[in-house]
Amino acid sequence: MKIALIIRRLNVEGGTQRQALFFAQNLKKRGHHVVVYTFLRGEGANAELLQGLSVVPLGAYPKSRNALIDFWNECRVSRRLAALIARDTELLNPHDQVSYRVAYYFKKYVRNIPSVWMMNDMPTKTWGYWRERECGLRRRVSPFRKWIRRVYDRYDIGTAIRAQDAIAVLDNRDREWVRQFFGKEATVVRSGLDLPRFPYRPLPPIKDKKLNLLAVGILFPHRRFEDLITAVKMLSQRGYRTFCTIVGGYSPRDPYFEKLIALRSDLGLQEAVRFAGVVSESELVRYYQESGAFVFPCHLQSWGMAVFEAMACGTPAIVSRSAGAHEVLTDGVNAFLIEPKDPRGIAAAVEELISNPALYMQISRNGRAFVEKHISWPQYADAMLELFYAAIVNFGSL
């Protein structure tokens, strides 16, 4: 099968990029012809995962501060990228946001073929604004900008999203949202993991009430890292020696990063909380292996690949119940599940790990065993290919 895999940006390294590129590599190993189409391909970004793959970059993805201009530019470059897709392509596979519009333009102006959209997050502007507010970011938005967002969303839903022949999502909550907001059905397909990249390391025993905590993710408000920082303060007040490293890209002038820095200063945690920024994959594995627990406090996050990377390394995970990853985990067996936006819950879970060495070791072993059995790229590829073949059959019967 000749497949066009479409992804908005390859100039950053994140879960979306890893998911799409590991999938492309799995498809190639199975004998399919895959070409990756993207707006931007960064120098050196995702270099290892891109080895052996055919990549066609447009080399443009303009951004502006004007919502109307931004919308127009996205449509324009989407049409341009659609024109680069090979005419003999048999199936379109857009990943995450904006890319589904490229598939729509190809289907409309070039050749009408099946398109299976991998929706990692809800793409609509109004939903994004709602999530920001739910996560504590209250920016003033004019009535005109709100109206523009609604127009933008209506266009996307009525054209590009409606044109998708099948939709894959990462969790059941997103499946319900697709039904509610788009009037379409979606299939839950759990993301994978390249297990050999994240080797298991037995945990050393906890000594002197000391535990190093780790969090991973680009600094966005929905990460809720402020809850983790507050929990570190709570634990220090109870006599625990907890230190926290947050790995993930950020801009020094970003309002959310400034908020976290101010909170760290206000709580007197300059020595206890560290922002490591972007790290290489080998460094990330080292952080996983050398940390005593992994904390994923994200609110309204679709999945959470980092949760399973940490678990594969044997690091006990503390996961928010509003992150999609929690759907497949069992509280107190292979992870700790906490309520979202709850620093006390994080502190209580860490305290339980420190005070119960047997449970600490058990969750470490069970977490690794769960990932070995249930989380892999071949399993993800099997589920996606099943969707592909069903979309082709249904498309041909129309």
C-alpha positions as CSV (number, residue, x, y, z in Angstrom):
1,M,0.0,0.0,0.0
2,K,1.3,3.5,-0.8
3,I,0.6,5.7,2.2
4,A,1.0,9.5,2.7
5,L,1.7,10.2,6.3
6,I,1.1,13.8,7.0
7,I,2.4,15.6,10.1
8,R,2.4,19.3,10.8
9,R,6.0,19.8,12.2
10,L,9.1,17.7,12.4
11,N,11.3,20.5,13.6
12,V,10.4,19.6,17.2
13,E,10.8,16.4,19.2
14,G,7.7,15.3,21.0
15,G,5.2,12.5,21.5
16,T,3.3,13.2,18.3
17,Q,6.5,13.1,16.3
18,R,7.7,9.9,17.9
19,Q,4.3,8.2,17.4
20,A,4.1,9.2,13.7
21,L,7.7,8.3,12.8
22,F,7.7,4.9,14.7
23,F,4.5,4.1,12.9
24,A,6.1,5.0,9.6
25,Q,9.1,2.8,10.3
26,N,6.8,-0.1,11.3
27,L,4.8,0.3,8.1
28,K,8.0,0.3,6.0
29,K,9.2,-2.9,7.8
30,R,5.9,-4.6,6.7
31,G,6.5,-3.8,3.1
32,H,4.3,-0.7,2.7
33,H,5.6,2.4,0.8
34,V,5.4,5.4,3.1
35,V,6.2,9.0,2.4
36,V,6.1,11.5,5.2
37,Y,4.8,15.0,4.3
38,T,5.4,17.9,6.6
39,F,5.4,21.7,6.7
40,L,8.7,22.0,8.5
41,R,11.6,19.6,8.9
42,G,14.2,20.9,11.4
43,E,17.9,20.5,11.1
44,G,18.9,17.4,13.2
45,A,15.4,17.0,14.9
46,N,14.2,13.4,15.0
47,A,17.3,12.4,13.0
48,E,17.4,8.8,14.2
49,L,13.7,8.1,13.7
50,L,13.8,9.6,10.2
51,Q,16.6,7.3,9.0
52,G,15.5,5.5,5.8
53,L,12.2,7.4,5.5
54,S,11.2,9.5,2.5
55,V,10.3,12.9,3.7
56,V,8.8,15.8,1.6
57,P,8.9,19.1,3.5
58,L,7.1,22.2,2.4
59,G,9.5,24.4,4.2
60,A,6.9,26.9,5.4
61,Y,4.5,27.3,8.2
62,P,3.9,31.0,8.8
63,K,2.5,32.3,12.1
64,S,1.2,35.7,13.0
65,R,-0.6,37.4,15.8
66,N,-3.7,38.1,13.7
67,A,-6.2,35.2,13.9
68,L,-7.6,35.8,10.5
69,I,-4.3,36.0,8.8
70,D,-3.1,32.9,10.7
71,F,-6.2,31.0,9.5
72,W,-5.7,32.1,5.9
73,N,-2.0,31.2,5.9
74,E,-2.8,27.7,7.4
75,C,-5.3,27.0,4.6
76,R,-2.9,28.3,2.0
77,V,0.1,26.2,3.0
78,S,-2.1,23.2,3.5
79,R,-3.2,23.4,-0.1
80,R,0.4,23.8,-1.2
81,L,1.5,20.7,0.8
82,A,-1.5,18.7,-0.6
83,A,-0.2,19.5,-4.1
84,L,3.1,17.8,-3.3
85,I,1.6,14.5,-2.3
86,A,2.1,11.8,-5.0
87,R,-0.9,11.3,-7.3
88,D,-0.7,7.5,-7.0
89,T,-1.0,7.5,-3.2
90,E,-3.6,5.0,-2.0
91,L,-4.3,6.2,1.5
92,L,-3.8,9.4,3.5
93,N,-2.9,9.3,7.2
94,P,-2.8,12.8,8.8
95,H,-1.5,13.0,12.3
96,D,-2.7,15.5,15.0
97,Q,-3.7,19.1,14.1
98,V,-3.9,21.0,10.8
99,S,-2.6,17.9,8.9
100,Y,-6.2,16.7,8.4
101,R,-6.8,19.8,6.3
102,V,-4.0,18.8,3.9
103,A,-5.8,15.5,3.4
104,Y,-9.0,17.3,2.8
105,Y,-7.5,19.5,0.1
106,F,-5.9,16.5,-1.6
107,K,-9.2,14.6,-1.6
108,K,-11.0,17.7,-2.9
109,Y,-8.7,19.0,-5.6
110,V,-6.3,16.2,-6.5
111,R,-7.8,12.7,-6.0
112,N,-10.5,11.4,-3.7
113,I,-9.0,8.5,-1.7
114,P,-9.5,7.3,1.9
115,S,-8.1,9.3,4.8
116,V,-7.6,8.0,8.3
117,W,-6.9,10.8,10.8
118,M,-4.9,10.1,14.0
119,M,-6.3,12.6,16.4
120,N,-3.9,13.0,19.3
121,D,-5.6,16.0,20.7
122,M,-8.9,17.9,20.2
123,P,-7.9,20.5,17.5
124,T,-10.7,23.1,17.8
125,K,-9.8,26.6,18.9
126,T,-12.8,26.9,21.3
127,W,-11.8,23.6,23.0
128,G,-8.2,24.8,23.4
129,Y,-9.4,28.0,25.0
130,W,-11.7,26.0,27.3
131,R,-8.8,23.7,28.3
132,E,-6.6,26.8,29.1
133,R,-9.3,28.1,31.4
134,E,-9.7,24.6,33.0
135,C,-5.9,24.5,33.7
136,G,-5.9,27.9,35.3
137,L,-4.7,30.2,32.5
138,R,-7.2,33.0,32.3
139,R,-6.3,35.2,29.4
140,R,-8.6,38.0,28.3
141,V,-10.1,37.3,24.9
142,S,-12.1,39.9,23.0
143,P,-15.6,38.9,21.7
144,F,-14.3,39.3,18.2
145,R,-11.5,36.8,18.7
146,K,-14.0,34.4,20.3
147,W,-16.2,34.8,17.2
148,I,-13.2,34.2,14.9
149,R,-12.5,31.0,16.8
150,R,-16.0,29.7,16.3
151,V,-15.9,30.5,12.6
152,Y,-12.5,28.7,12.3
153,D,-13.9,25.7,14.1
154,R,-17.1,25.5,12.0
155,Y,-15.1,25.6,8.9
156,D,-12.7,22.8,10.0
157,I,-15.5,20.6,11.3
158,G,-17.7,21.1,8.3
159,T,-15.0,20.5,5.7
160,A,-11.7,18.9,6.7
161,I,-12.9,16.8,9.7
162,R,-16.1,15.7,8.0
163,A,-14.0,14.5,5.0
164,Q,-12.1,12.0,7.1
165,D,-13.1,8.4,6.4
166,A,-12.0,7.2,9.8
167,I,-10.7,8.7,13.0
168,A,-8.4,7.1,15.6
169,V,-8.1,8.5,19.1
170,L,-5.9,7.6,22.1
171,D,-8.5,7.3,24.8
172,N,-12.2,6.9,25.4
173,R,-12.8,10.5,26.5
174,D,-11.6,11.7,23.1
175,R,-13.8,9.2,21.4
176,E,-16.8,10.7,23.2
177,W,-15.7,14.2,22.3
178,V,-15.4,13.3,18.6
179,R,-19.0,12.0,18.8
180,Q,-20.3,15.0,20.7
181,F,-18.5,17.8,18.8
182,F,-17.9,16.4,15.3
183,G,-20.9,14.0,15.0
184,K,-18.6,11.2,13.9
185,E,-17.4,7.9,15.4
186,A,-13.8,7.2,16.4
187,T,-11.8,4.1,17.3
188,V,-9.5,4.0,20.3
189,V,-6.0,3.0,19.3
190,R,-3.4,3.0,22.1
191,S,0.0,4.5,21.3
192,G,3.1,2.3,21.4
193,L,6.6,2.3,22.8
194,D,10.0,1.1,21.6
195,L,10.8,-1.1,24.6
196,P,14.5,-1.7,24.0
197,R,15.2,2.1,24.1
198,F,14.0,2.1,27.7
199,P,15.8,-0.7,29.6
200,Y,14.6,-1.7,33.0
201,R,16.8,-0.8,36.0
202,P,16.0,-2.3,39.5
203,L,15.3,0.5,42.0
204,P,17.7,1.1,44.9
205,P,16.1,1.2,48.3
206,I,14.9,4.6,49.6
207,K,17.1,6.0,52.3
208,D,16.7,9.0,54.7
209,K,13.2,9.8,53.3
210,K,14.9,11.1,50.1
211,L,13.3,10.6,46.7
212,N,14.1,12.3,43.4
213,L,11.0,13.1,41.3
214,L,10.8,13.5,37.6
215,A,8.3,15.2,35.2
216,V,8.5,15.3,31.4
217,G,6.7,17.5,28.9
218,I,6.9,20.7,26.9
219,L,5.9,23.5,29.3
220,F,2.2,24.1,28.5
221,P,-0.4,25.1,31.1
222,H,-2.2,21.8,30.9
223,R,0.9,20.1,32.3
224,R,0.0,21.5,35.7
225,F,3.6,21.4,36.9
226,E,2.6,23.9,39.6
227,D,0.9,21.1,41.4
228,L,4.1,19.0,41.5
229,I,6.1,22.0,42.8
230,T,3.5,22.6,45.5
231,A,3.6,18.9,46.4
232,V,7.4,19.1,46.9
233,K,6.9,22.0,49.3
234,M,4.3,20.0,51.2
235,L,6.6,17.0,51.5
236,S,9.5,19.1,52.7
237,Q,7.2,20.4,55.5
238,R,6.6,16.8,56.5
239,G,10.3,16.1,56.8
240,Y,10.8,14.4,53.4
241,R,13.8,15.2,51.2
242,T,12.2,15.4,47.8
243,F,13.9,16.9,44.7
244,C,12.2,17.5,41.4
245,T,13.5,17.7,37.8
246,I,11.2,18.9,35.0
247,V,12.4,17.9,31.5
248,G,10.9,19.7,28.5
249,G,11.3,22.6,26.2
250,Y,10.3,26.1,27.3
251,S,10.8,29.8,26.4
252,P,12.3,31.9,29.2
253,R,9.7,34.6,28.4
254,D,6.7,32.3,28.3
255,P,4.0,33.3,30.8
256,Y,3.6,29.8,32.1
257,F,7.3,29.3,32.6
258,E,7.5,32.6,34.4
259,K,4.6,31.5,36.6
260,L,6.5,28.3,37.6
261,I,9.7,30.2,38.3
262,A,7.7,32.7,40.5
263,L,6.1,29.8,42.4
264,R,9.4,28.1,43.0
265,S,10.8,31.3,44.4
266,D,7.8,32.0,46.6
267,L,8.0,28.5,48.1
268,G,11.8,28.7,48.6
269,L,12.5,25.7,46.4
270,Q,15.2,27.1,44.2
271,E,17.5,24.1,45.2
272,A,14.8,21.5,45.1
273,V,13.2,22.2,41.7
274,R,15.2,22.2,38.5
275,F,14.2,22.9,34.9
276,A,16.4,20.8,32.6
277,G,15.0,22.0,29.3
278,V,15.3,19.8,26.2
279,V,17.5,16.7,26.5
280,S,18.7,14.0,24.2
281,E,16.9,10.6,24.3
282,S,19.9,9.0,26.0
283,E,19.8,11.7,28.7
284,L,16.0,11.2,29.0
285,V,16.5,7.5,29.7
286,R,19.1,8.3,32.3
287,Y,16.7,10.7,34.0
288,Y,14.0,7.9,34.1
289,Q,16.4,5.4,35.5
290,E,17.9,7.7,38.1
291,S,14.6,9.1,39.4
292,G,12.7,7.5,42.3
293,A,9.3,8.3,40.9
294,F,7.7,9.8,37.8
295,V,4.9,12.3,38.2
296,F,2.4,13.1,35.4
297,P,0.0,15.7,36.8
298,C,-1.3,16.8,33.4
299,H,-4.9,17.8,33.1
300,L,-7.0,16.9,30.0
301,Q,-4.0,15.3,28.3
302,S,-5.0,12.7,25.7
303,W,-2.5,10.0,26.4
304,G,1.0,10.4,28.0
305,M,3.7,8.5,26.2
306,A,6.2,9.6,28.9
307,V,4.2,7.6,31.5
308,F,5.0,4.3,29.8
309,E,8.6,5.3,29.1
310,A,9.2,5.8,32.8
311,M,7.3,2.6,33.7
312,A,9.4,0.6,31.2
313,C,12.6,1.8,33.0
314,G,11.1,0.6,36.3
315,T,10.2,4.1,37.7
316,P,6.9,4.1,39.6
317,A,4.4,6.5,38.0
318,I,2.0,8.9,39.6
319,V,-0.6,9.7,37.0
320,S,-3.5,12.2,36.9
321,R,-7.0,10.7,36.3
322,S,-7.6,13.3,33.6
323,A,-4.7,12.0,31.5
324,G,-5.7,9.4,28.9
325,A,-2.9,7.0,30.2
326,H,-4.8,6.4,33.4
327,E,-7.5,4.4,31.5
328,V,-5.3,1.4,31.1
329,L,-3.6,1.5,34.5
330,T,-4.6,0.1,37.9
331,D,-4.3,2.2,41.0
332,G,-1.9,0.7,43.6
333,V,-1.0,-2.2,41.3
334,N,1.1,-0.8,38.5
335,A,0.9,3.0,39.1
336,F,-0.7,5.5,41.5
337,L,-3.7,7.4,40.1
338,I,-4.5,10.8,41.5
339,E,-7.2,13.4,41.0
340,P,-6.2,16.3,38.6
341,K,-5.1,19.6,40.0
342,D,-4.4,18.0,43.4
343,P,-1.0,18.7,45.0
344,R,-2.1,16.9,48.1
345,G,-2.8,13.8,46.1
346,I,0.7,13.9,44.6
347,A,2.3,14.4,48.1
348,A,0.3,11.5,49.5
349,A,1.3,9.2,46.7
350,V,5.0,10.0,47.1
351,E,4.7,9.6,50.9
352,E,3.2,6.2,50.4
353,L,6.0,5.1,48.1
354,I,8.6,6.3,50.6
355,S,6.9,4.7,53.6
356,N,6.1,1.3,52.0
357,P,9.3,-0.2,50.4
358,A,7.5,-3.4,49.4
359,L,4.8,-1.5,47.5
360,Y,7.5,0.7,46.0
361,M,9.3,-2.3,44.5
362,Q,6.1,-4.0,43.5
363,I,4.8,-1.1,41.5
364,S,8.2,-0.8,39.8
365,R,8.1,-4.4,38.6
366,N,4.4,-4.4,37.7
367,G,4.8,-1.2,35.7
368,R,7.5,-2.8,33.6
369,A,5.6,-6.0,33.1
370,F,2.5,-4.1,32.0
371,V,4.4,-2.1,29.4
372,E,6.0,-5.3,28.1
373,K,2.7,-6.9,27.6
374,H,0.4,-4.1,26.4
375,I,2.4,-1.2,24.9
376,S,4.3,-1.6,21.7
377,W,4.5,-0.1,18.2
378,P,3.7,-3.4,16.4
379,Q,0.4,-3.5,18.4
380,Y,-0.3,0.1,17.5
381,A,0.5,-0.6,13.8
382,D,-1.8,-3.7,13.8
383,A,-4.7,-1.6,15.1
384,M,-4.0,1.3,12.6
385,L,-3.7,-1.0,9.7
386,E,-7.0,-2.6,10.6
387,L,-8.5,0.9,10.4
388,F,-6.8,1.5,7.1
389,Y,-8.2,-1.7,5.4
390,A,-11.7,-1.0,6.8
391,A,-11.6,2.6,5.4
392,I,-10.5,1.3,2.0
393,V,-13.3,-1.3,2.0
394,N,-15.9,1.2,3.1
395,F,-14.7,3.9,0.7
396,G,-15.0,1.4,-2.2
397,S,-18.6,0.6,-1.3
398,L,-19.8,4.2,-1.3
